[in-house]
Amino acid sequence: MTKYLEAPVAVVTGGGGALGAIIGRVLAEDGFQVVLVDRDRAAVEAVAEEAAPPGRPPVALAADVTEAAAIETMVGEVGGRFGRLDVVVNSAGIERVHALETMDESDWDLTMDVNVKGPMLLSRAAVPFWRKQGSGAVVNISSRAWSGGSANTAYASSKAALVGLTTAMAVELGPLGVRANAVAPSFVLTPFNRQRTDIDNLAKMVERYTAFTPLRRLVEPVDVANAVAFLASERARNITGEVLHVCAGSQLPPVVGEP
């Protein structure tokens, strides 16, 4: 048993990526004992070493979020180390560039497995802890794409499904004292998005997304992390079933004459 038992425990999937890493860092700064999870063990261990705050280093665990047995094993290890699990942040995600007409079924299946089934599996595995504790929180990382717009078919569909999963969990788990919410960012400049295109087109995308927002600025990873930290905290104790857009206003209907 660990000396950090008194801290609330937050599991963050996709912890080896840029967004998961900064979410973990902000949660750690807010007093959580963070467990970073990624299928890439080397990547998540490197992030854990770099992101360690004084006195409460994050734990790095390897697990594939699409495999139920791997999730159950990982959650069991969290319980063995800390005796509790307070928050799950489903940040692991995937997007395969495709057109509907030529999309391979394997791309659709993998996108749904990672972006929807993964959050379901982890949340399901956490329920016994929440039932015992009488409290808990789920924060799912959706996307502005969930409500329409320019996005790949499988990705947009998966993020819409994730919002549906979020609201269903809010209703079902509410009597246990568990809150479930989603954060829906617009385009964020991370390696996840950089791999979608070449340098010249990326610069054009950044310019276009910046001009499209009422605030005229691009969303940064820390903006998403701050929203997650709020929804994970007691400050949001009566907020559940919501989608918090972190889009600099790009989720709003366009004004005639604007870009």
C-alpha positions as CSV (number, residue, x, y, z in Angstrom):
1,M,0.0,0.0,0.0
2,T,1.3,3.5,-0.9
3,K,1.8,6.6,1.2
4,Y,-0.3,8.5,-1.3
5,L,-3.5,6.7,-0.3
6,E,-5.1,10.0,0.9
7,A,-5.1,11.6,-2.5
8,P,-7.9,11.1,-4.9
9,V,-6.9,8.8,-7.8
10,A,-7.3,9.7,-11.5
11,V,-6.7,7.3,-14.3
12,V,-5.9,9.0,-17.6
13,T,-5.8,6.9,-20.8
14,G,-3.8,8.0,-23.8
15,G,-1.2,9.1,-21.2
16,G,1.7,8.6,-23.5
17,G,0.4,11.3,-25.9
18,A,0.7,15.1,-25.7
19,L,-2.9,15.7,-24.6
20,G,-3.0,12.9,-22.0
21,A,0.3,14.0,-20.6
22,I,-0.8,17.6,-20.0
23,I,-4.1,16.4,-18.6
24,G,-2.2,14.2,-16.1
25,R,0.1,17.1,-15.2
26,V,-2.8,19.5,-14.5
27,L,-4.6,16.9,-12.4
28,A,-1.4,16.2,-10.4
29,E,-1.0,19.9,-9.8
30,D,-4.6,19.9,-8.5
31,G,-3.7,17.2,-5.9
32,F,-4.7,14.0,-7.7
33,Q,-2.6,10.9,-7.7
34,V,-2.4,10.3,-11.4
35,V,-2.2,7.0,-13.2
36,L,-1.2,7.4,-16.8
37,V,-2.2,4.6,-19.1
38,D,-1.2,3.9,-22.7
39,R,-0.6,0.9,-24.8
40,D,2.9,2.2,-25.5
41,R,4.7,1.4,-22.3
42,A,7.9,3.3,-23.2
43,A,6.0,6.4,-24.1
44,V,3.9,6.5,-21.0
45,E,6.8,5.8,-18.7
46,A,8.8,8.6,-20.3
47,V,5.8,11.0,-19.8
48,A,5.5,9.9,-16.2
49,E,9.1,10.7,-15.5
50,E,8.9,14.1,-17.1
51,A,5.6,15.1,-15.5
52,A,6.3,14.1,-11.9
53,P,5.3,16.8,-9.5
54,P,7.2,17.0,-6.2
55,G,5.9,14.5,-3.6
56,R,3.3,12.6,-5.8
57,P,4.8,11.0,-8.9
58,P,2.4,9.7,-11.5
59,V,2.2,6.0,-12.1
60,A,2.7,4.7,-15.6
61,L,0.8,1.5,-16.6
62,A,0.5,-0.2,-20.0
63,A,-2.8,-1.4,-21.3
64,D,-4.8,-1.5,-24.6
65,V,-8.1,0.3,-23.9
66,T,-9.9,-2.0,-26.4
67,E,-9.2,-5.1,-24.5
68,A,-11.5,-5.8,-21.5
69,A,-9.0,-8.2,-19.8
70,A,-6.2,-5.6,-20.0
71,I,-8.4,-2.9,-18.6
72,E,-9.6,-5.2,-15.7
73,T,-6.0,-6.0,-14.9
74,M,-4.9,-2.4,-15.0
75,V,-7.8,-1.3,-12.8
76,G,-7.0,-4.1,-10.4
77,E,-3.5,-2.9,-10.1
78,V,-4.7,0.6,-9.4
79,G,-6.9,-0.7,-6.6
80,G,-4.0,-2.8,-5.2
81,R,-1.7,0.2,-5.1
82,F,-4.1,2.9,-3.9
83,G,-7.3,1.2,-2.6
84,R,-9.5,3.6,-4.6
85,L,-10.3,5.0,-8.0
86,D,-12.0,8.4,-8.1
87,V,-11.8,9.7,-11.7
88,V,-11.4,8.2,-15.1
89,V,-10.4,10.4,-18.0
90,N,-10.9,8.7,-21.3
91,S,-8.4,10.6,-23.5
92,A,-7.1,7.8,-25.7
93,G,-8.3,8.4,-29.3
94,I,-7.6,7.6,-32.9
95,E,-8.5,9.1,-36.2
96,R,-7.8,7.5,-39.6
97,V,-7.9,9.8,-42.6
98,H,-10.5,8.5,-45.1
99,A,-13.4,9.2,-47.3
100,L,-16.8,7.5,-46.7
101,E,-16.8,6.0,-50.2
102,T,-13.4,4.3,-49.9
103,M,-13.3,3.7,-46.1
104,D,-12.1,0.3,-45.1
105,E,-14.3,-1.5,-42.5
106,S,-11.2,-2.1,-40.3
107,D,-10.7,1.6,-39.9
108,W,-14.3,2.0,-38.8
109,D,-14.0,-0.8,-36.4
110,L,-10.7,0.3,-34.8
111,T,-12.0,3.9,-34.5
112,M,-15.1,2.7,-32.7
113,D,-13.2,0.3,-30.5
114,V,-10.7,2.9,-29.3
115,N,-13.0,6.0,-29.1
116,V,-16.2,4.4,-27.8
117,K,-15.6,0.9,-26.5
118,G,-12.5,1.8,-24.6
119,P,-14.2,4.5,-22.5
120,M,-17.1,2.1,-21.8
121,L,-14.7,-0.7,-20.7
122,L,-12.7,1.5,-18.3
123,S,-15.8,3.2,-16.9
124,R,-17.4,-0.2,-16.3
125,A,-14.4,-1.5,-14.6
126,A,-14.4,1.5,-12.2
127,V,-18.0,1.0,-11.1
128,P,-17.3,-1.3,-8.2
129,F,-15.0,1.3,-6.7
130,W,-17.6,4.0,-7.1
131,R,-20.3,1.9,-5.6
132,K,-18.2,1.3,-2.6
133,Q,-17.0,4.9,-2.3
134,G,-20.3,6.6,-3.1
135,S,-18.7,9.0,-5.5
136,G,-16.7,9.1,-8.7
137,A,-16.4,11.0,-12.0
138,V,-15.9,10.3,-15.7
139,V,-14.5,12.8,-18.1
140,N,-14.7,11.7,-21.8
141,I,-12.7,13.5,-24.4
142,S,-15.0,14.0,-27.3
143,S,-14.6,16.5,-30.1
144,R,-16.3,19.5,-31.7
145,A,-16.9,17.1,-34.5
146,W,-19.5,15.2,-32.5
147,S,-22.2,17.8,-33.6
148,G,-21.2,18.0,-37.2
149,G,-18.7,19.8,-39.4
150,S,-15.6,18.8,-41.3
151,A,-14.4,15.6,-39.9
152,N,-13.8,12.0,-41.1
153,T,-17.0,9.9,-41.0
154,A,-15.8,7.3,-38.5
155,Y,-14.2,9.9,-36.2
156,A,-17.2,12.2,-36.1
157,S,-19.5,9.2,-35.6
158,S,-17.4,7.8,-32.7
159,K,-17.3,11.2,-30.9
160,A,-21.1,11.6,-31.3
161,A,-21.4,8.1,-29.8
162,L,-19.1,9.0,-27.0
163,V,-21.4,11.9,-26.1
164,G,-24.3,9.5,-26.1
165,L,-22.4,7.1,-23.8
166,T,-21.6,10.1,-21.5
167,T,-25.2,11.1,-21.0
168,A,-26.3,7.5,-20.6
169,M,-23.7,7.0,-17.9
170,A,-24.7,10.2,-16.2
171,V,-28.3,8.8,-15.8
172,E,-27.3,5.3,-14.8
173,L,-24.5,6.1,-12.4
174,G,-25.9,9.3,-10.9
175,P,-27.6,7.4,-8.0
176,L,-24.1,6.1,-7.1
177,G,-22.9,9.7,-6.7
178,V,-21.0,9.5,-10.0
179,R,-20.8,12.3,-12.5
180,A,-20.2,11.8,-16.2
181,N,-19.3,14.7,-18.6
182,A,-17.5,15.2,-21.8
183,V,-15.0,17.8,-23.0
184,A,-15.3,18.6,-26.7
185,P,-12.3,20.5,-28.1
186,S,-12.0,21.9,-31.6
187,F,-8.7,21.6,-33.5
188,V,-5.7,21.4,-31.1
189,L,-2.2,21.5,-32.4
190,T,-0.8,18.2,-31.1
191,P,1.2,15.4,-32.7
192,F,-2.1,13.6,-33.1
193,N,-3.3,16.3,-35.5
194,R,0.1,17.0,-37.1
195,Q,0.2,13.5,-38.5
196,R,-2.9,14.1,-40.5
197,T,-1.3,16.3,-43.1
198,D,1.9,17.9,-44.4
199,I,3.5,21.1,-43.0
200,D,2.1,23.5,-45.6
201,N,-1.4,22.3,-45.2
202,L,-1.1,22.2,-41.4
203,A,-0.2,25.9,-41.4
204,K,-3.3,26.6,-43.5
205,M,-5.4,24.6,-41.1
206,V,-4.1,26.5,-38.1
207,E,-4.8,29.8,-39.9
208,R,-8.3,28.7,-40.9
209,Y,-9.3,27.4,-37.5
210,T,-8.0,30.5,-35.8
211,A,-9.9,32.8,-38.1
212,F,-13.1,30.8,-37.7
213,T,-13.3,31.2,-33.9
214,P,-15.0,34.3,-32.4
215,L,-12.0,34.6,-30.0
216,R,-9.6,34.5,-33.0
217,R,-7.2,32.1,-31.3
218,L,-6.3,28.4,-31.4
219,V,-7.2,26.0,-28.6
220,E,-4.1,24.7,-26.8
221,P,-3.7,21.4,-24.9
222,V,-3.7,23.1,-21.6
223,D,-7.1,24.6,-22.3
224,V,-8.5,21.1,-22.6
225,A,-6.7,20.0,-19.5
226,N,-8.0,22.8,-17.4
227,A,-11.6,21.9,-18.5
228,V,-11.0,18.3,-17.6
229,A,-9.6,19.3,-14.2
230,F,-12.7,21.4,-13.4
231,L,-15.1,18.6,-14.3
232,A,-13.0,16.1,-12.3
233,S,-13.1,18.4,-9.2
234,E,-15.7,19.0,-6.5
235,R,-16.2,22.4,-8.0
236,A,-18.3,20.6,-10.6
237,R,-20.2,18.4,-8.0
238,N,-23.6,19.2,-9.5
239,I,-22.6,19.1,-13.2
240,T,-23.3,15.8,-15.0
241,G,-24.4,14.8,-18.5
242,E,-22.9,17.9,-20.0
243,V,-20.6,18.6,-23.0
244,L,-18.2,21.4,-22.3
245,H,-17.0,22.8,-25.6
246,V,-13.4,24.1,-25.5
247,C,-13.5,25.6,-29.0
248,A,-12.8,29.4,-28.6
249,G,-16.4,29.8,-29.7
250,S,-16.2,27.7,-33.0
251,Q,-19.1,25.6,-31.8
252,L,-21.4,28.6,-32.3
253,P,-23.4,29.2,-35.5
254,P,-21.4,31.2,-38.0
255,V,-22.3,34.9,-38.5
256,V,-23.0,35.9,-42.0
257,G,-20.0,37.6,-43.5
258,E,-17.5,36.0,-41.1
259,P,-14.9,33.5,-42.3
